[in-house]
Amino acid sequence: MGGGGKTTLMFALARELASNSNCVITTTTTKILEPLPSETSLLLLEADEKEMLRLILQNLDRYCHITIATNRLATGKLRGISPELVVKLAELNQISYIIVEADGAAQKSLKAPNLTEPVIPPNTSLVIPVVGIDAVGSRLTEEAVFRAEIASKLLGVPLGEVISAESVAILVTHPEGIAKGTPHRARIIPFVNKVDLNRGLERGRDLARKILEKRHPQIRQVVLGQARSPEPVVEVISLETTG
């Protein structure tokens, strides 16, 4: 969940996991753009959950990466599945990993969730809040931040103010922030995207330190990277290495 780059990161993760002979399902509990043929081995669209389970089992022997959704919307996006179906999928021994996009951000680098999101399945074991490093230094406006008004209230920062790394760290770790609703037993590993931008890696390291300094009990690592790169992970910063 979180800012722009989630779908790209999801398919990059799926590609790597499937390359090790794992069976991977990619999906959303909200909406996503329809993947390209190069991004997924098979796309299944089916509104009936029992039929969807049958179709998945029928195709797992031939395809190691399957993307599923219920139907196409007039906007060109795909409507996602229910969190309950994610639970049922996890009960299938043939499936190794399920990766779920749990909210939208209109491709903006930073967002704050509304009351209905993110839509996180209850059996989730790992949550990845995505933020773009270019959000740091931009202004807290709707042009730069998805749901800027909600972010303003969470942070106690007026609209139009410059966004600091500290503010982004608060949004990542706040109980009502980007990772809101994460199951207590799940790990949270923030992904700081776009570190290829000017001074992006340096600024990403600073943001990672600020996130880890919050001592959120479920966050022990922050990943810096570029979702669109063939090698998306640039650096991993751990709580142990920052003291």
Secondary structure, 3 states (H helix, E strand, C coil): CECCCHHHHHHHHHHHHHCCCCCEEEEECCEEECCCCCCCCEEEECCCHHHHHHHHHHHCCCCCEEEEECEECCCCEEECCCHHHHHHHHCCCCCCEEEEECCCCCCCCEECCCCCCCCCCCCCCEECCEEEHHHCCCECCCCCEECHHHHHHHHCCCCCCECCHHHHHHHHHCCCCCCCCCCCCCEECCEEECCCCCCHHHHHHHHHHHHHHCCCCCCCEEEEECCCCCCCEEEEEEHHHHC
